[in-house]
Amino acid sequence: MKAEAFRETFSFIPEHQDEIVAYHLENGGMSRYDKFRHIYENILHEDLTPEQEKRLADRYAGQIFEKMLTIPFVPGAEELLRECSRLLPLYIVSATPQGEMREITRHRNLDQYFVRVYGSPKTKAECVREILAETGSSPTETLFVGDAPQDWQAARETGVRFVARVKPGDPDRFSGRPGVEAVVGNLHELQSYIRDELCSSRSRTP
């Protein structure tokens, strides 16, 4: 959905659309604003004015916001959130602008599961550090679940644990990377992984 929104956002330069969409897909966890700047600097070789950046952002957001309110959940997401939110403090760390992300979670009635929703312009590493400071948790007690290389990078920068979610049929960009504990295809698998981790940690508690 977001890839098609990027294609449409840059429909005024059809000769570059494929390259732009490919860049978007390779950098799924990056802020849209950082993508716009990269596209202008490295693909179009033009200056991006603040006015152009705002027009691009408004056009992109207008395409995806309503769809984000109805798009199906990843399989297992609702069950995982219901169970884990009773046992663990959960946070969203997203590259989506924070205000927009909070609106989406509110409209989808997901805010009940999360202590706080973080988004850009803060980096994901900055958000994780705030969570660690707020909760007093150590990095080894904290699990980042992500589907973009930028998620893995934020986990590496902050020292937290990391599990990757790779949709079946999509390229696996995570297996073999340092610090990747597991790769799951859906959130049923993640729920089982977290349940096993909780049980094993309790069994080690004196």
Secondary structure, DSSP 8 states (H G I E B T S, - for coil): -HHHHHHHHTTT-GGGHHHHHHHHHHTTTS-HHHHHHHIIIIII-----HHHHHHHHHHHHHHHHHHHTTS---TTHHHHHHHHTTTS--EEEEEEEHHHHHHHHHHTT-GGG-SEEEEETS-HHHHHHHHHHHHT--GGG-EEEESSHHHHHHHHHHT-EEEEE--TTS----TTSTTEEEEESSHHHHHHHHHHHHHHHHHH--
